[in-house]
Amino acid sequence: MGPKTAKVYETIRARLAAGEYAPGDKMPSERTLSEELGIGRTALRQVLARLLAEGALEVRGRSSYRVPGGVSVATPEGLEPWRIHGERDLYDNHWVKLQLWDVEPPGVERFEHHVVKLHHVAITAVLDDQDRVLMMWRYRFVPQQWGWELPGGIVDAGETPSETALREVVEETGWRPRSVEHVVTFQPMVGMVDSPHEIFVGHGAEQVGQPTDLEEAGHIEWVPLADIPGLMARGDLMGSGTLVALLHILASRGKRGATAER
């Protein structure tokens, strides 16, 4: 991409990240984007093709681009949530808090339920232009296992999750993504553990130094996306955040390919 094309790519990606186009929305026509952004149709199609390859857009029909994520299922109504009558701490330190909550599900007698509160976490899958993802080969002493992980860590006080995502990539790998885009927030053990995990996808990384977090770093490598299903089957991908991020990327690309075949 030339400077003009790269600028248009960054502009559209920034709009997507900022939520200017909602999931399921149809993008403006090529003519509208071409006139608005001051770029020729041929160059614009290069930008759109890259966004399609990255899963940031999908195509329906001929030159009809949409933002992925539209849904048709309706949110159920008329259901009652559990009632929470109180809570008390059993154990609390910097890393973990254990509580007992007095809860009452609809139509069931109230009882006490253990709740574990952990930190807010951000995890980033950084992709390059060769369809590779930046990963670390690490040893985890709890399962006593080696495996591949994505960089990530705790969201510090006064820090946004996107700032954490960028910081952790640099500290753990020495690479800095040009931008990161939030794709999903999930809870890894929603029945008992409260620990929001924010998943980001980054693009255009450059190496800015060596890892500074030596405890976290391990061996760093750009792993081909084509290897991910095999690594998953072999049990070499550790951590729910790593799996969610990589499955999101593979699903986006699979959906793009299936759409293109229609």
Secondary structure, 3 states (H helix, E strand, C coil): CCHHHHHHHHHHHHHHHCCCCCCCCECCCHHHHHHHHCCCHHHHHHHHHHHHHCCCCEECCCCCEECCCCCCCCCCCCCCCCEEEEEEEEEECCCCEEEEEEEECCCCCCEEEEEEECCCEEEEEEECCCCEEEEEEEEECCCCEEEEECCEEECCCCCCHHHHHHHHHHHHHCEECCEEEEEEEECCCCCCEECCEEEEEEECCEECCCCCCHHHHCEEEEEEHHHHHHHHHHCCECCHHHHHHHHHHHHHHHHHHHHHHC
